[in-house]
Amino acid sequence: MIDLHYVATANGLKIVIALEEMDLPYTVTDYPLFEGKHLTREFRQLNPNNKLPVIVDTEPAFGGGPLPVFETGAILIYLAEKSGKFLPADPRQRMVALQWLVWQVAGHGPMNGQAHHFIRYAPEGQDYGIQRYRKEVLRLLNVLEYRLSESEYLTSEYSVADMAVWPWVQGSSLIDVDVAAFPAVNRWSETILQRPAVIRAISGEKTAVPDHYMQKRAKLTPEQWSNTFGDKMHGAATLK
């Protein structure tokens, strides 16, 4: 059994999609986005970085008791190896998939995250940050377009790399980026959207993204800001 510590964001959705695609049994503990329930000493035992999502495999194949895994790239590789699915067996294609997975977690995700922060959450007057990160999102979409113009998926077959990239692409309209301007990306995105496991993930009672997470200009209370971007979030790094 996989215990999923979840927040209904693009990063959380990556893992739900993988679990559904791999047909792995799992439970969901939901952490509302702005409440800071993961900023505790207890949660830090699962992830020293106090970030979501995290999985706990209660029965790892190699024994030794429950195993927590944090960081979405590591989680996706772990689940692919546990299930034997969605990471190509061919060494060359496996390396292609791993490269695109690392591209997503090292650059694509963080740059999109910064764009969402400056456009949707930061105080008004952040013109430089808005322009800097929206341009970087567009640059990365051009990289994705280049790849998907020559391949149906990021590697020769649908893989954890696609599962990692897809949820972030779905949020593009929230930062005023039109994916329709990228025909190959749009084709790939629509193809994945039709997959039954993806439909289950995005419509699940415990995993669907709530409407109030999708507002283009969010208004946070001081407590919500502290939990998400401010003193309480930073203070979690000092918990013993």
C-alpha positions as CSV (number, residue, x, y, z in Angstrom):
1,M,0.0,0.0,0.0
2,I,1.1,3.5,-0.8
3,D,0.2,6.3,1.6
4,L,0.1,9.5,-0.3
5,H,0.5,12.8,1.5
6,Y,-1.1,15.0,-1.0
7,V,-1.8,18.6,-2.0
8,A,-4.0,19.3,-5.0
9,T,-1.3,21.1,-7.1
10,A,0.5,20.2,-10.3
11,N,3.2,18.4,-8.2
12,G,0.7,16.4,-6.3
13,L,-1.3,15.5,-9.5
14,K,1.9,14.0,-11.0
15,I,1.9,11.3,-8.3
16,V,-1.9,10.6,-8.4
17,I,-1.7,10.1,-12.2
18,A,1.2,7.7,-11.7
19,L,-0.5,5.7,-9.0
20,E,-3.7,5.4,-11.2
21,E,-1.7,4.6,-14.3
22,M,0.3,1.9,-12.5
23,D,-2.8,0.5,-10.8
24,L,-1.1,0.7,-7.4
25,P,-3.3,0.7,-4.3
26,Y,-3.1,3.9,-2.3
27,T,-4.6,6.1,0.3
28,V,-4.8,9.8,0.3
29,T,-4.1,12.2,3.2
30,D,-5.0,15.7,1.9
31,Y,-3.2,18.8,3.0
32,P,-5.2,22.0,2.1
33,L,-2.9,24.2,0.1
34,F,-2.7,27.3,2.4
35,E,-3.2,25.8,5.9
36,G,0.4,24.8,6.6
37,K,-0.5,21.4,8.2
38,H,2.7,20.0,6.8
39,L,4.9,22.5,8.6
40,T,5.4,20.3,11.7
41,R,8.1,18.3,13.4
42,E,6.1,15.1,12.7
43,F,5.8,15.8,9.0
44,R,9.5,16.6,8.8
45,Q,10.2,13.0,9.7
46,L,8.7,12.1,6.3
47,N,10.3,15.0,4.4
48,P,13.1,17.1,5.9
49,N,12.2,19.8,3.4
50,N,8.6,20.0,4.7
51,K,7.2,20.0,1.2
52,L,4.4,18.0,-0.5
53,P,3.7,15.5,-1.9
54,V,5.4,12.6,-0.1
55,I,4.6,8.9,-0.3
56,V,5.1,6.2,2.3
57,D,5.4,2.6,0.9
58,T,4.1,0.5,3.8
59,E,5.4,-2.7,2.2
60,P,8.5,-2.0,0.1
61,A,9.6,-5.0,-2.0
62,F,13.0,-5.1,-0.3
63,G,11.6,-5.2,3.2
64,G,12.8,-3.2,6.2
65,G,9.6,-1.5,7.2
66,P,7.7,1.5,5.7
67,L,9.7,3.7,3.4
68,P,9.0,7.5,2.9
69,V,10.0,9.0,-0.4
70,F,10.0,12.7,-1.1
71,E,10.7,14.8,-4.3
72,T,8.4,14.1,-7.2
73,G,11.2,12.9,-9.5
74,A,12.4,10.4,-7.0
75,I,8.8,9.3,-6.3
76,L,8.0,8.7,-9.9
77,I,11.2,6.7,-10.4
78,Y,10.4,4.7,-7.3
79,L,6.8,3.9,-8.4
80,A,7.9,3.0,-11.9
81,E,10.5,0.6,-10.6
82,K,8.0,-0.9,-8.0
83,S,5.3,-1.4,-10.7
84,G,7.6,-2.2,-13.6
85,K,5.7,0.3,-15.7
86,F,6.2,3.6,-17.5
87,L,10.0,3.7,-17.5
88,P,11.3,2.1,-20.7
89,A,13.2,-1.1,-20.4
90,D,15.4,-0.2,-23.4
91,P,18.5,1.5,-21.9
92,R,18.6,4.3,-24.5
93,Q,14.9,5.1,-24.2
94,R,15.1,4.8,-20.4
95,M,17.8,7.5,-20.4
96,V,15.7,9.7,-22.7
97,A,12.8,9.4,-20.2
98,L,15.1,10.2,-17.3
99,Q,16.5,13.3,-19.0
100,W,13.1,14.7,-19.6
101,L,12.0,13.9,-16.1
102,V,15.0,15.7,-14.7
103,W,14.4,18.6,-17.1
104,Q,10.9,18.9,-15.6
105,V,11.8,18.8,-11.9
106,A,15.0,20.9,-12.3
107,G,13.7,23.6,-14.7
108,H,10.3,23.4,-16.1
109,G,8.5,23.0,-12.8
110,P,10.5,25.6,-10.8
111,M,10.2,28.2,-13.6
112,N,6.5,27.7,-13.9
113,G,6.2,27.9,-10.1
114,Q,8.0,31.2,-10.1
115,A,5.7,32.5,-12.8
116,H,2.7,31.5,-10.8
117,H,4.1,33.2,-7.7
118,F,4.8,36.5,-9.3
119,I,1.7,36.6,-11.5
120,R,-0.9,35.2,-9.1
121,Y,0.3,35.7,-5.5
122,A,3.0,38.3,-5.1
123,P,2.1,41.9,-4.2
124,E,1.3,44.2,-7.2
125,G,4.2,45.9,-9.0
126,Q,6.3,42.8,-9.8
127,D,6.8,43.6,-13.4
128,Y,10.3,42.3,-13.7
129,G,9.5,39.0,-12.1
130,I,6.4,38.6,-14.1
131,Q,8.2,39.3,-17.4
132,R,11.2,37.2,-16.5
133,Y,9.3,34.0,-15.6
134,R,6.6,34.2,-18.2
135,K,9.3,34.5,-20.8
136,E,11.0,31.5,-19.3
137,V,7.8,29.5,-19.4
138,L,7.4,30.3,-23.0
139,R,11.0,29.3,-23.7
140,L,10.4,26.0,-22.1
141,L,7.2,25.4,-24.0
142,N,9.2,26.0,-27.2
143,V,11.6,23.3,-26.0
144,L,8.7,21.0,-25.4
145,E,7.2,21.9,-28.8
146,Y,10.5,21.0,-30.5
147,R,10.6,17.6,-28.8
148,L,6.9,16.7,-29.3
149,S,7.1,17.8,-33.0
150,E,9.4,14.8,-33.5
151,S,7.9,12.3,-31.0
152,E,4.4,11.3,-29.9
153,Y,5.6,11.4,-26.2
154,L,8.7,12.6,-24.5
155,T,10.3,9.3,-25.1
156,S,9.3,6.5,-27.5
157,E,6.3,5.6,-25.3
158,Y,4.2,7.3,-22.6
159,S,6.3,7.4,-19.4
160,V,6.7,9.1,-16.0
161,A,8.3,12.0,-17.9
162,D,5.0,12.8,-19.5
163,M,3.2,12.4,-16.2
164,A,5.6,14.9,-14.6
165,V,5.3,17.6,-17.3
166,W,1.6,17.4,-18.2
167,P,0.1,18.8,-14.9
168,W,2.1,22.0,-15.1
169,V,1.2,22.5,-18.8
170,Q,-2.5,22.4,-17.7
171,G,-2.0,25.5,-15.5
172,S,-0.7,27.7,-18.3
173,S,-3.8,29.7,-18.8
174,L,-3.6,30.9,-15.2
175,I,-0.4,32.8,-16.1
176,D,-1.8,34.0,-19.5
177,V,0.0,31.5,-21.6
178,D,-2.0,29.9,-24.4
179,V,-1.0,26.3,-25.1
180,A,-2.9,26.3,-28.3
181,A,-0.1,28.4,-29.7
182,F,2.1,25.3,-29.5
183,P,0.4,22.7,-31.8
184,A,2.5,19.7,-30.8
185,V,2.2,20.4,-27.1
186,N,-1.5,20.9,-27.5
187,R,-1.9,17.6,-29.4
188,W,0.2,15.7,-26.7
189,S,-1.8,17.4,-23.9
190,E,-5.2,16.5,-25.4
191,T,-4.0,12.9,-25.9
192,I,-3.0,12.5,-22.3
193,L,-6.2,14.1,-21.1
194,Q,-8.2,11.3,-22.7
195,R,-6.4,8.6,-20.7
196,P,-8.8,6.8,-18.2
197,A,-6.2,7.0,-15.4
198,V,-5.7,10.7,-15.9
199,I,-9.5,11.3,-15.9
200,R,-9.7,9.4,-12.6
201,A,-6.9,11.4,-11.1
202,I,-8.2,14.8,-12.0
203,S,-11.8,14.0,-11.1
204,G,-11.3,11.9,-7.9
205,E,-13.2,13.0,-4.8
206,K,-9.9,13.4,-2.8
207,T,-7.6,14.4,-5.6
208,A,-9.4,16.9,-7.9
209,V,-8.0,20.4,-7.8
210,P,-10.6,22.6,-6.0
211,D,-12.0,25.6,-7.9
212,H,-10.6,28.1,-5.4
213,Y,-7.1,26.9,-6.1
214,M,-7.6,28.1,-9.7
215,Q,-8.2,31.8,-9.2
216,K,-5.9,33.9,-11.5
217,R,-5.2,36.4,-8.8
218,A,-5.3,34.9,-5.3
219,K,-5.9,36.9,-2.2
220,L,-4.3,35.3,0.9
221,T,-4.8,36.1,4.5
222,P,-1.7,37.0,6.5
223,E,-1.8,33.5,8.0
224,Q,-2.1,31.8,4.6
225,W,0.8,33.9,3.3
226,S,2.9,32.9,6.2
227,N,2.1,29.2,5.7
228,T,2.8,29.3,2.0
229,F,5.5,31.9,1.4
230,G,6.4,33.6,4.7
231,D,7.7,33.1,8.2
232,K,5.9,29.9,9.1
233,M,7.0,28.2,5.9
234,H,10.6,29.3,6.4
235,G,10.6,28.5,10.1
236,A,9.8,24.8,9.4
237,A,13.4,24.4,8.3
238,T,14.6,25.0,11.8
239,L,12.3,22.5,13.5
240,K,14.1,19.8,15.4
